[in-house]
Amino acid sequence: MNQPMKLSLEQEFSLRCFADQVQQMSREQAQALLLMLYERMMIQEKTYQQLLKHEWKLDSDAIPG
């Protein structure tokens, strides 16, 4: 688990395609995209937290009262 995670070849290709698309965007388009991606990243993090809480039975609904 101490090894750094590496992207697959397919992921590296996808990243390169994305980088090429970003290069063609205006500054305003790039800023809007960055904000949207950050928002989705936060939603993804919250979703993972909720899933782990549920899986580990840490949510308040899973605790008998």
C-alpha positions in Angstrom: 0.0 0.0 0.0 3.0 2.3 0.2 3.4 2.3 -3.6 2.1 5.4 -5.2 -1.0 4.9 -7.4 -0.4 5.2 -11.1 -2.8 5.8 -13.9 -3.6 3.1 -16.4 -2.6 3.6 -20.0 -6.2 4.3 -20.8 -6.4 6.9 -18.0 -3.2 8.6 -19.2 -4.7 8.8 -22.7 -7.9 10.2 -21.4 -6.0 12.8 -19.3 -4.0 13.8 -22.4 -7.2 14.3 -24.4 -8.7 16.4 -21.6 -5.5 18.5 -21.5 -5.8 19.1 -25.2 -9.4 20.2 -24.9 -8.6 22.6 -22.0 -5.8 24.2 -24.0 -8.5 25.3 -26.6 -10.8 26.8 -24.0 -11.1 30.5 -23.2 -10.0 31.6 -19.7 -13.7 32.0 -18.7 -14.6 28.5 -20.0 -11.7 27.0 -18.1 -12.6 28.8 -14.9 -16.2 27.6 -15.2 -15.1 24.0 -15.8 -12.7 24.2 -12.9 -15.5 25.3 -10.6 -17.8 22.6 -11.9 -15.1 19.9 -11.4 -14.4 21.1 -7.9 -18.1 21.0 -7.0 -18.3 17.4 -8.3 -15.2 16.4 -6.5 -16.8 17.6 -3.2 -20.0 15.8 -4.0 -18.0 12.6 -4.7 -16.1 13.0 -1.4 -19.4 13.4 0.5 -20.9 10.4 -1.3 -17.9 8.3 -0.3 -18.2 9.4 3.3 -21.9 8.6 3.3 -21.4 5.2 1.7 -18.6 4.3 4.2 -20.8 5.5 7.1 -23.6 3.3 5.9 -21.3 0.3 5.2 -19.6 0.5 8.6 -23.0 1.2 10.2 -21.9 4.5 11.6 -24.9 6.4 10.5 -27.5 7.4 13.1 -30.3 5.4 11.2 -28.3 2.1 11.7 -27.9 2.5 15.5 -30.8 1.1 17.4 -32.2 3.6 19.9 
